[in-house]
Amino acid sequence: MVSDHAVCDRVCGYTNATRQLAGGHIEKRYEGPGRAERYRCEIACLLRLRGHLPLPEVVSHDVARPSLVVGELAGRHGQELVDEGDARLVMGLVGSTLRKLHALPTETVPDFPGQGTVLVHGDFGPQNMLFDPVAGRVTAVLDWESAHVGEPVEDLAWAEWIVRMHHADHVDAVEDLLAQSGVAASWTDRQAAMVRHCHQIPRLAETPEAEAMWHARLAATEAWVDT
């Protein structure tokens, strides 16, 4: 899982160094553009939202580096479970977790960036969640460094984007996401939110190859039709 997150960070346009320590603890060092702000967002969420949502336990953190250490993470990665055939279970749990996040007052994390009506994770979906599929529950929501105050459609649309882009054979599981999220958003509004998100990423890309990949993904997203 550590290597998966490092790869994801590089693809998304910045590089964080993540490593497993003794006792199962995991250290994350923030690198790349905006690392101080990304650290502040994540540590604020992990400290303020724990008890409201299933989150990693913060063992230590260091604003100077910046870095944090979290406790051992239990559960299976959401995208692995989707590929193994548990897409509807996973996406239903993604939706119900989003409903819980939206139910929290925005002041739960004070002095947060952005404007809107809800707390937004910013990279929400099965790619940043761990699950216990036997118990049918989420064990951890990870990677809060893009969190902000915004609108309900943002996280909903990005979770749907992950399925449509990376797990097209399981696009029917989007129905479970929508049903459990409690967010009323049309396909037009969801696609527009996906496009806006994709527009933001190429400018963060560290290589021409990554920038080109995200421009291609943006074009693909703009061409989608509801199914």
N, C-alpha and C positions, 0 to 999 in steps of 0.2 A: 504493500500500500504506500509506503514511503516513496518508492520509485515512481509509482503512478502519479502521485501528486507533484513530484518534481517535473515530470514530463508535461503534465497539464499546465503548470506554471509557465514553462518555456513556450508552449504552444500559444497560450493566452497573451504573451507579449512581454513577460517579465520573468525573471528567474529568482526563485527562493531556494535556499539550501535547506534541505530537510534530512534529518538523520535520526536513527533509533539509538537511544542510549541504554545503559544498563538498567535493568529492572523494567524494561518495556516502555520507559518514557520516550517521548519524541520531541526533538528540538527543531524549531523552525527559525531560520535566520532570514530576515527580509532583505532582499536585494533588488536592484533595478529602480526604475522611475517611481518616485513617490513613496519610497519604502517607509519613511517615517509616518506618513499619514495612513498608509495601509496597516502598519503596526498599531497605531492608535485606534483605528476602527475595530480591528479584530480583538484587541485586548479589552476594549470597552464592552463589546458584545459578549465575550466569553465570561466576563466578570458580572455583568448586569443581567444577562438573560439566563444564566444557569439557575435551575429551579423552575423556570418557565418552559424550557425546551431541553431536549437531551443534548448536552454539550460536553466537550472534553473538559476535564478538570485542569485548571491552570496550576502547575507546580511552582513555576517561577517565571519572571519576565524581566527584561532589561531594556529600558528605553534608549540607552546609549548605543547599543549595538546596531539596530534594535533586534530583539529575539524573544522567543518565549519557549517554555518547556511545558508540555501537557502530559497527563498520565496515559497509561496504556489504553489503547482504543480497542474496544470489543465490537465484533460484528463483521458482516460481509459488505463489500463495496456494492453500491446500488447498480452500477452499470454491469457488473459481472452477473448479478442476479437477473437483470433484464435479459441479457444474452442467453441465460440458462433456462428461460421460459417463465420467470416469475414477474413479467412486466406489469401485469394488471395489479398484483399485490403491491409491488414497489411503487407504482405511480399513484395508486390510491393512498398509500402512506405518505408520499410526497405531498399530495393534495391536502390531507388532513393536518400535516405538520405546518403547511403554509397557512391554513385557517387559524391555527394556534398563534403563529407569528403575527398575523394581521389583527388578532384580538387584543394584542398588547398595546397599551398607550405608547405613543411615540416618545414620551418623556421617560419611558423606562430606561432608555439610553440617552442621558441629557447631552445637550450641546452637540447634537449629531448633524453632519452636513446634509444639505438638500432640503427640498420643500415637498410637502405632500401630506397624505393622510395615514400612511402606515410605515412601519419599519420594513426596509427592503434588504434582503441578504446580498443581492447583487450578482451572484453566480449560483443561483439556486437550482437544485435538481438532483437526480440520482448520482451524478458525478461527484457530489460533495456530501453524500450521506452514507452512513453505515446502518445495516439492518440485521435484525434477528428474524429470519424468515419463518422459523418454526413457531416462535411466539407471535409473529405478525406485528412487529414493532420497530420503530426507529431507535437505534442505539446512540447515534451521534450525528449532529449537523456540523460540518467542518467549513473552514476557509471563509471567514467573515470579513476579510480585508477590503472588500468592495461595498460593504454595507453603508446604507444611507437612509434618509427619509424620502419616500417617493409615493408612487401609486400602486394599487394592488395588482394591476396587470403586468407589472415589470417582472416579478419573480415567476408568476404563472406562465408568461410567455416564454421565458428562458428555459424553464423546465420542459415545456413542450418542444422548444427548439432542439434541446439535447436529444429527445426521442426522434424527432423528424430527421435530424442531421446524422445521427450516429446509430440509430436503431430503427431504421425505416420499416423493417419487417414487423415491428411491434407498435405501429402508430395507433392501432386500436386502443392501446392502453391510455392514450390521451383522454379518452372518455372518462376513465376512472380519476385521473388527475382533475379534470374539470368538475366532475360531480362532487368530489370530496373537498375541493378548495373553498367553495362558497363564493368564488369570484364570478360575477356576471360580466363577461367580456366577449364580444363578438369575435369571429375569426378575423375580420378586418382590423379590429383594435389589437388583437394578439399579434398578428403578423407585423403591423406597424411597430409594435414594441420590440419584436425580434430584430427588425431592420435597424431601428435606432441603436440597439445594443451592438449589433455587428458593425455599425458605422464607427463606434467608439474604439474598437480594438486595433485596426491596422496602424493607427498612429502610435501605439505602444509597442509595435513589433520590433524585435531586436535585430532581425535579419530581413533582407529582401524576400527570402523564401517564405518566411512567416507572414509578411505583409501581403504577398501575392496570394497565399493560401486564404487569408481572411477576406480579401477582395473577391475571390472565387466563391467563398461561402456566402458572402453578402449577396452576390448575384443569384446564387441558388435560392436563397431565402426570399428574395424579391419575386422569384418566378413560381414559388409554391402556390398551389390552390388548395382549398379546404377539401378534405376527403371524408 
